[in-house]
Amino acid sequence: MANHSYPILCASFNQDFSLFAIATRDGFKIFDSSTGRLCYEQAIGAFTIVEMLFSSSLLAIVGAGEQPSLSPRRLCLFNTTTGHPLRELNFLTSILAVRMNRKRLVVLLQEKTYVYDINSLTILDTIDTAPNLKGLCAFSPSLDGCFLALPACTTRGSVLLYNVMELQSHCEIDAHRAPLVAMVLSSNGMYIATASEQGTIIRVHSVSEATKSYSFRRGTYPSTIFSLSFGPSMEIPEILVATSSSGSVHAFSLGLGISQSTAGQSSPQKLKKKRSRRSNSFLGSMMLESVTDALDPAHHNVLHNAAPAGVKSYAVIRKVDKITDPSISETLACRVAISILTYNGYFQDYILSINNQDEFLWSLARGFNLLLDDAICS
């Protein structure tokens, strides 16, 4: 949901992170993530939801209610090519979140979630949910592993996982003692990361087995986690980033497949080898024997002051490039492209370099003010 104390009411990336959208009280804009180029804009009023379907001309938009024609209870499917609505769906209460892929449209209300066929807009299922005042959810757009994650309870950090293609509940995971505040599914639907209101521990669970795979300590003192994002991957995600109310961005290594140059270097947790098709991954080819709530700091790095403290921020991992040695078929280092949106109106692109000694180096590639009419990347 939007916080009206910020100039940006909502921000979102499309499913492959190639585009991002922001909305203000004046309208919404869509930018190219790689270049920062403004691709589309409409100055037609305030919006709290702007969701894209990959790079297509279809948008799902919901008004902030500041104009009679832009009700927060009306979902408009909008065509950017014609500049006109395609269809509208009206609900009895405010729409808190919308998610899409090429087959499904998901609409979240406070205590109900509706699943539609995106082509015919036929209602396929209605899910009665625990009260979800903030519209918290996670969605994996892959048709092969398309899951929706919702809070299962208001008093503890339980997650309901629903298979959107098969239209049935998959499992429930007790992830935290405190209520959930952030969650994300990997793009292939294999893993889910969660954070609670406490904000000190981030946990990663396997969706298929509903088992905990990783547990990361963000810090000792409580902090609000604003966003979580996995790196793109066909199998296990290689890196996870989180933004928090402290203004920091946290990066956690899950299995970058980097060849370790120091013999006998300690692993982040007690590990045992297991036969796996992920043979090229340093952590991905190993399964945890025991999982604790601590991780070697070598696999956790912090970018401080990425945003002003207390200002909502949203970070995504757009790309992971590996530098390999062809002679030994091993990864020596990697470069991670991380984009950060702050709700006070700024966009930043960082490159996080990680070498084979687990040394992290952040460098600012570019940044600009999203609210300026003549904003360009610097």
Buried (B, 14 or more C-beta within 10 A) or exposed (E): BBEEEBBBBBBBBBBBBBBBBBBBBBBBBBBBBBEBEBBBBBEBBBBBBBBBBBEEBBBBBBBBBBEEEBBBBBBBBBBBEEEEEEEEBEBEEBBBBBBBBEBBBBBBBBEBBBBBEBEEEEEBBEBEBBEBEBBBBBBBBBEEBBBBBBBBBEEBBBBBBBBBBEEEEBBEBBBBEBBBBBBBBBBBBBBBBBBBBBBBBBBBBBBBEBEBBBBBBBBEEBBBBBBBBBBBBEBBBBBBBBBBBBBBBBBBBBBBBBBEEEEEEEBBBEBEEEEEEBEBBBBBBBBBEEBEEEBEEBBBBBBEEBBEEEBBBBBBBBBBEBEBEEEEEBBBBBBBBBBBBBBBBBBBBBBBBBBBEBEBEBEEEBBBEBBEEEBEBE
